[in-house]
Amino acid sequence: MNDTLQYVPDRRRWVTVLYAVAVFLYWMSLYLYVPTLPTYAQSKSPSLALVGTVLSMYGLLQALIRLPLGIVSDWLGKRKPFILAGFGLSALGAWMMGRAGGVNELIAGRAITGLAAGTWVPLVVIFSSLFPPQEAVRASAMLTLISSIGRVLATAVTGSLNDIGGYPLAFFLAAGAAVLAILVVLPTRDRPRPPHRPSWQSIGRLILRRDVLLPALLNAVMQYAIWTTTFGFMPILAEQLNATDVAKSMMVSMNLLVVTLGNLVATTIVNRIGARRLVQASFVIICAGIGGAALVANLPLLFVAQACIGLATGIGYPILMGMSIEHVSDAGRTTAMGLHQAVYAIGMFVGPWLSGMLADAVQIRPMFGITAAVTLTLGLLVSLWLQKTPSKQTQDVS
């Protein structure tokens, strides 16, 4: 029997509302401090390599935890304990960063929030289970909208919070939001499911599938670019152009709003233009945005460059995510999505980590130019290998 059928309608609506509120608070807790985290880290250490290390921990721990977390959750037949643990880790990581006396505490705190971000895997699954199978798309769209609103609002107020209470205030409020998320979810029940022992052979076959792996690798390249720029060193460049914390906050919020616009564009034209062409176009646009950021001489033009990066992300990210599971059977889609998220999280780690060391050697603007060239080259080359139609292998059951 499907989990959704075990809830009476009123109870299901109530649980859905509770999880919707928890998702909103969860993303608030992860993004309230993001716009000025790079400059906060720089205040603890002048080394851009160390700043990059702080920023990279978020992606590294996600890459390590997401696929194993999905497998273990299915294996044990439980989701809620992992969700509550993730909310708790988000609170702990934010609190540690707000209290950090040096860069090492920031590295540890950011790593803990990376573990917390892995909770998105069981959270998506448990929210979708509250809807009948035929409403899966509606559930996904609703969850994406809620998470987007949470991130936009969180990043919009960061600068104002810094003006009121300095850098630590945003971190402490983020910790509070995560604690509230725990309280919101506690009254719900985790429907028991029979444990599902993973088939390591099928997981291995899935990892090697070209139609699953190539979109994930392309998304890793895209995340490399995004976390080098938007969530990495763009705020530091903006500060060099005399941007206030409020302006940095608005820049990230604007980027996230344009990402949503890109999502709408991709949804509207993908069937007419084709997924592979849109993916290639997204890499051209993101290269233009990063390359432009390397050359701009004033803040308004930096906003334009940031908008280009957001538009490219909004177009490319959902298409690549959809392509990675398009030809995977229902039985293997959760694992395939966990794999996809784990692989692209590698880009979230490598981007700020490698770029921080490069920026220390050549400064931020030349590093952006190199990032643009690498992103465009890898994006276009790998996208040429994407198959227009699935081979016989891609139609096999995972």
C-alpha positions as CSV (number, residue, x, y, z in Angstrom):
1,M,0.0,0.0,0.0
2,N,1.3,3.5,-0.9
3,D,2.3,5.6,2.1
4,T,-0.1,8.4,1.0
5,L,-3.1,6.1,1.4
6,Q,-2.4,5.5,5.0
7,Y,-3.1,9.2,5.9
8,V,-6.7,10.4,6.2
9,P,-7.1,13.5,4.0
10,D,-7.1,16.1,6.8
11,R,-4.2,14.4,8.5
12,R,-2.2,14.3,5.2
13,R,-2.9,18.0,4.6
14,W,-1.7,18.9,8.1
15,V,1.5,16.8,7.7
16,T,2.1,18.4,4.3
17,V,1.9,21.9,5.8
18,L,4.2,21.0,8.6
19,Y,6.8,19.6,6.2
20,A,6.4,22.6,3.9
21,V,7.2,24.9,6.8
22,A,10.1,22.7,7.8
23,V,11.6,22.9,4.3
24,F,11.3,26.7,4.3
25,L,13.0,26.9,7.6
26,Y,15.7,24.4,6.6
27,W,16.8,26.4,3.5
28,M,16.6,29.6,5.6
29,S,19.0,28.0,8.0
30,L,21.4,27.0,5.3
31,Y,21.4,30.4,3.4
32,L,20.9,33.2,5.9
33,Y,24.7,33.8,6.1
34,V,25.8,32.7,2.6
35,P,26.0,36.2,0.8
36,T,28.7,37.5,3.2
37,L,30.3,34.2,4.3
38,P,33.3,34.8,2.0
39,T,34.0,38.2,3.4
40,Y,33.4,36.9,7.0
41,A,35.9,34.1,6.3
42,Q,38.4,36.7,4.9
43,S,38.0,38.7,8.2
44,K,39.4,35.6,10.0
45,S,42.2,34.9,7.5
46,P,43.6,37.1,4.6
47,S,44.6,33.9,2.7
48,L,42.2,33.4,-0.2
49,A,43.2,29.7,-0.2
50,L,41.9,29.3,3.3
51,V,38.7,31.2,2.4
52,G,38.3,28.8,-0.4
53,T,38.8,25.9,2.0
54,V,36.1,27.2,4.3
55,L,33.6,27.5,1.3
56,S,34.6,24.1,-0.2
57,M,33.7,22.1,2.9
58,Y,30.0,22.5,2.2
59,G,30.3,20.7,-1.1
60,L,32.8,18.1,0.1
61,L,30.6,16.8,2.9
62,Q,27.6,16.7,0.6
63,A,29.5,14.7,-2.0
64,L,30.5,12.2,0.7
65,I,27.1,11.9,2.5
66,R,24.3,12.1,-0.1
67,L,24.4,8.7,-1.8
68,P,25.2,6.7,1.3
69,L,22.5,8.5,3.2
70,G,19.9,7.6,0.5
71,I,21.0,4.0,0.5
72,V,21.0,3.7,4.3
73,S,17.6,5.3,4.6
74,D,16.1,2.8,2.2
75,W,18.0,0.0,3.9
76,L,16.6,0.8,7.3
77,G,13.2,1.8,6.1
78,K,13.4,5.1,8.0
79,R,13.6,8.8,7.0
80,K,12.5,11.1,9.8
81,P,15.5,10.3,12.1
82,F,17.9,11.4,9.3
83,I,15.8,14.6,8.7
84,L,15.9,15.6,12.4
85,A,19.6,14.8,12.6
86,G,20.2,17.0,9.5
87,F,18.2,19.9,11.0
88,G,20.3,19.5,14.2
89,L,23.5,19.6,12.3
90,S,22.4,22.7,10.4
91,A,21.8,24.5,13.8
92,L,25.2,23.2,15.2
93,G,27.2,24.3,12.1
94,A,25.7,27.7,12.0
95,W,26.2,28.3,15.7
96,M,29.8,27.2,15.5
97,M,30.5,29.6,12.6
98,G,28.8,32.5,14.4
99,R,31.0,31.8,17.5
100,A,34.2,31.1,15.4
101,G,37.3,32.7,16.8
102,G,39.4,31.7,13.8
103,V,39.4,30.0,10.4
104,N,39.6,26.5,11.7
105,E,36.3,26.8,13.5
106,L,34.8,28.1,10.3
107,I,36.1,25.1,8.4
108,A,34.6,22.7,11.0
109,G,31.2,24.6,11.1
110,R,30.9,24.7,7.3
111,A,31.7,21.0,7.1
112,I,28.9,20.3,9.5
113,T,26.4,22.3,7.4
114,G,27.6,20.3,4.4
115,L,26.5,17.1,6.2
116,A,23.2,18.9,7.1
117,A,22.6,19.6,3.4
118,G,22.6,15.9,2.7
119,T,19.2,15.8,4.5
120,W,17.7,17.1,1.3
121,V,17.7,13.6,-0.1
122,P,15.3,12.0,2.5
123,L,13.4,15.2,2.9
124,V,12.5,15.2,-0.9
125,V,11.4,11.6,-0.7
126,I,9.3,12.0,2.5
127,F,7.5,15.0,1.1
128,S,6.8,13.3,-2.2
129,S,5.4,10.3,-0.3
130,L,2.6,12.6,1.1
131,F,1.2,12.8,-2.4
132,P,-0.4,10.2,-4.7
133,P,2.0,8.9,-7.4
134,Q,0.1,10.8,-10.1
135,E,0.8,14.0,-8.3
136,A,4.6,13.5,-8.1
137,V,5.3,16.4,-10.5
138,R,3.1,18.7,-8.5
139,A,4.8,17.7,-5.3
140,S,8.3,18.3,-6.8
141,A,7.2,21.7,-8.2
142,M,5.8,22.7,-4.8
143,L,8.9,21.7,-3.0
144,T,11.2,23.6,-5.4
145,L,9.1,26.7,-5.0
146,I,9.2,26.5,-1.2
147,S,13.0,26.0,-1.2
148,S,13.5,28.9,-3.7
149,I,11.4,31.3,-1.6
150,G,13.4,30.3,1.5
151,R,16.7,30.9,-0.1
152,V,15.7,34.2,-1.7
153,L,14.3,35.6,1.5
154,A,17.3,34.3,3.5
155,T,19.9,35.9,1.2
156,A,17.9,39.1,0.9
157,V,18.1,40.0,4.6
158,T,21.7,39.0,5.3
159,G,23.2,42.5,4.7
160,S,20.6,44.1,6.9
161,L,21.2,41.6,9.7
162,N,24.9,42.3,9.5
163,D,24.2,46.0,9.8
164,I,22.1,45.3,12.9
165,G,24.3,42.8,14.8
166,G,27.4,42.2,12.8
167,Y,28.3,38.9,11.0
168,P,27.3,36.6,13.9
169,L,23.7,37.5,14.0
170,A,22.8,35.8,10.7
171,F,24.5,32.6,11.9
172,F,22.6,32.6,15.2
173,L,19.3,33.2,13.5
174,A,20.1,30.4,11.0
175,A,20.7,28.1,14.0
176,G,17.3,29.2,15.4
177,A,15.5,28.5,12.1
178,A,17.0,25.0,12.1
179,V,15.8,24.4,15.7
180,L,12.3,25.6,14.7
181,A,12.3,23.1,11.8
182,I,13.0,20.3,14.3
183,L,10.0,21.4,16.5
184,V,7.8,21.6,13.4
185,V,8.6,18.1,12.3
186,L,8.5,16.4,15.7
187,P,4.7,15.9,15.8
188,T,4.7,14.0,12.5
189,R,5.1,10.2,12.3
190,D,7.5,8.4,10.1
191,R,5.5,5.7,8.3
192,P,7.3,2.3,8.8
193,R,8.5,0.7,5.6
194,P,10.1,-2.7,5.0
195,P,13.9,-2.4,5.0
196,H,15.3,-2.6,1.4
197,R,18.7,-4.2,1.2
198,P,20.7,-2.4,-1.5
199,S,22.0,-4.4,-4.5
200,W,25.6,-3.3,-4.8
201,Q,25.8,-4.8,-8.3
202,S,22.9,-2.8,-9.6
203,I,24.3,0.4,-8.0
204,G,27.7,-0.3,-9.7
205,R,25.9,-0.7,-13.0
206,L,24.0,2.5,-12.5
207,I,27.2,4.5,-11.7
208,L,28.7,3.4,-15.0
209,R,25.7,4.2,-17.2
210,R,26.6,6.9,-19.7
211,D,23.1,8.5,-19.6
212,V,23.3,8.8,-15.8
213,L,26.9,9.8,-15.4
214,L,27.5,12.4,-18.1
215,P,24.7,14.8,-17.0
216,A,26.0,14.5,-13.4
217,L,29.5,15.4,-14.6
218,L,28.2,18.4,-16.5
219,N,26.3,19.5,-13.5
220,A,29.5,19.2,-11.4
221,V,31.2,21.5,-13.9
222,M,28.3,24.0,-13.6
223,Q,28.4,23.8,-9.8
224,Y,32.2,24.3,-9.9
225,A,31.5,27.6,-11.7
226,I,28.7,28.7,-9.4
227,W,30.5,28.0,-6.2
228,T,33.6,29.7,-7.4
229,T,31.7,32.8,-8.3
230,T,28.2,33.4,-6.9
231,F,28.7,31.6,-3.6
232,G,32.4,32.0,-3.6
233,F,34.6,34.9,-4.5
234,M,32.0,37.3,-6.2
235,P,31.2,38.9,-2.8
236,I,34.9,39.6,-2.3
237,L,35.2,41.2,-5.7
238,A,32.0,43.2,-5.0
239,E,33.6,44.5,-1.8
240,Q,36.6,45.6,-3.9
241,L,34.1,47.6,-5.9
242,N,32.9,49.3,-2.7
243,A,29.7,47.1,-2.3
244,T,28.0,47.2,1.1
245,D,26.8,44.0,2.8
246,V,23.3,44.9,1.7
247,A,24.4,45.1,-1.9
248,K,26.2,41.8,-1.6
249,S,23.0,40.3,-0.2
250,M,20.9,41.8,-3.0
251,M,23.3,40.4,-5.6
252,V,22.9,36.8,-4.4
253,S,19.1,37.2,-4.1
254,M,18.9,38.6,-7.6
255,N,20.9,35.6,-8.8
256,L,18.5,33.2,-7.2
257,L,15.5,35.1,-8.7
258,V,17.0,34.9,-12.1
259,V,17.6,31.1,-11.6
260,T,13.9,30.8,-11.2
261,L,13.4,32.7,-14.4
262,G,15.8,30.3,-16.1
263,N,13.8,27.4,-14.8
264,L,10.7,28.8,-16.5
265,V,12.6,29.4,-19.8
266,A,13.9,25.9,-19.8
267,T,10.5,24.4,-19.1
268,T,8.9,26.5,-21.9
269,I,11.4,25.8,-24.7
270,V,13.1,22.6,-24.0
271,N,10.9,20.5,-26.2
272,R,11.3,22.9,-29.2
273,I,15.0,23.5,-29.0
274,G,16.2,20.2,-27.4
275,A,17.9,19.4,-24.1
276,R,21.4,19.1,-25.4
277,R,21.3,22.5,-27.2
278,L,20.0,24.2,-24.1
279,V,22.7,22.7,-22.0
280,Q,25.3,23.9,-24.5
281,A,23.7,27.4,-24.5
282,S,23.7,27.5,-20.7
283,F,27.5,26.9,-20.6
284,V,28.0,29.7,-23.1
285,I,25.9,32.1,-21.0
286,I,27.7,31.2,-17.7
287,C,31.0,31.7,-19.4
288,A,29.9,35.1,-20.6
289,G,28.8,36.0,-17.0
290,I,32.1,34.8,-15.3
291,G,34.2,36.3,-18.0
292,G,32.3,39.6,-17.7
293,A,32.8,39.6,-14.0
294,A,36.6,39.3,-14.6
295,L,36.5,42.5,-16.6
296,V,33.8,44.8,-15.1
297,A,34.9,48.1,-13.6
298,N,31.7,48.9,-11.6
299,L,29.1,47.3,-9.4
300,P,26.1,47.6,-11.8
301,L,28.0,45.6,-14.4
302,L,28.9,43.0,-11.8
303,F,25.1,42.6,-11.1
304,V,24.6,42.0,-14.9
305,A,27.4,39.3,-14.8
306,Q,25.7,37.7,-11.8
307,A,22.4,37.7,-13.6
308,C,24.0,35.9,-16.6
309,I,25.3,33.2,-14.2
310,G,21.8,32.9,-12.6
311,L,20.1,32.5,-16.0
312,A,22.5,29.8,-17.1
313,T,22.1,27.9,-13.9
314,G,18.3,28.1,-14.1
315,I,18.4,26.7,-17.6
316,G,21.1,24.1,-17.3
317,Y,20.6,22.6,-13.8
318,P,17.1,21.2,-14.1
319,I,17.6,19.9,-17.6
320,L,20.8,18.0,-16.6
321,M,19.0,16.7,-13.5
322,G,16.1,15.4,-15.6
323,M,18.4,13.9,-18.2
324,S,20.2,11.9,-15.5
325,I,17.0,9.9,-14.6
326,E,15.1,10.1,-17.9
327,H,15.8,6.6,-19.0
328,V,16.2,5.0,-15.5
329,S,13.5,2.6,-14.3
330,D,11.3,3.7,-11.3
331,A,13.1,1.2,-9.1
332,G,16.5,2.9,-9.7
333,R,15.5,6.6,-9.8
334,T,16.1,7.4,-6.2
335,T,19.6,6.0,-6.2
336,A,20.3,7.7,-9.6
337,M,19.2,11.0,-8.1
338,G,21.4,10.5,-5.1
339,L,24.3,9.7,-7.4
340,H,23.6,12.8,-9.4
341,Q,23.5,15.0,-6.3
342,A,26.7,13.4,-4.9
343,V,28.6,13.9,-8.2
344,Y,27.6,17.6,-8.7
345,A,28.5,18.3,-5.0
346,I,32.1,17.4,-6.0
347,G,32.0,20.6,-8.2
348,M,30.7,22.5,-5.2
349,F,33.8,21.4,-3.3
350,V,36.5,21.7,-6.0
351,G,35.3,25.1,-7.2
352,P,36.1,27.2,-4.1
353,W,38.9,25.0,-2.9
354,L,40.9,25.1,-6.2
355,S,39.9,28.6,-7.1
356,G,41.0,29.9,-3.7
357,M,44.5,28.7,-4.2
358,L,44.5,30.0,-7.8
359,A,43.2,33.4,-6.6
360,D,46.0,33.6,-4.0
361,A,48.5,33.1,-6.9
362,V,47.0,35.3,-9.6
363,Q,44.3,37.4,-7.8
364,I,40.5,37.1,-8.3
365,R,39.9,38.6,-11.7
366,P,42.4,36.4,-13.6
367,M,41.1,33.4,-11.7
368,F,37.6,34.2,-12.9
369,G,38.9,34.4,-16.5
370,I,40.5,30.9,-16.1
371,T,37.3,29.6,-14.5
372,A,35.3,30.9,-17.5
373,A,37.6,29.2,-20.0
374,V,37.7,25.9,-18.1
375,T,33.9,25.8,-17.6
376,L,33.1,26.5,-21.3
377,T,35.7,24.0,-22.6
378,L,34.6,21.1,-20.3
379,G,30.9,22.0,-20.7
380,L,30.9,22.0,-24.5
381,L,33.2,18.9,-24.8
382,V,31.2,16.7,-22.4
383,S,27.9,17.9,-23.8
384,L,29.0,16.6,-27.3
385,W,29.0,13.1,-25.8
386,L,25.4,13.3,-24.5
387,Q,23.3,11.0,-26.5
388,K,20.2,12.3,-28.2
389,T,18.4,9.0,-27.8
390,P,18.9,6.3,-25.2
391,S,20.9,3.2,-26.3
392,K,19.7,-0.2,-25.5
393,Q,21.8,-0.1,-22.3
394,T,20.1,3.0,-21.0
395,Q,16.7,1.2,-21.3
396,D,17.8,-1.7,-19.0
397,V,16.4,-1.8,-15.5
398,S,18.8,-0.7,-12.9
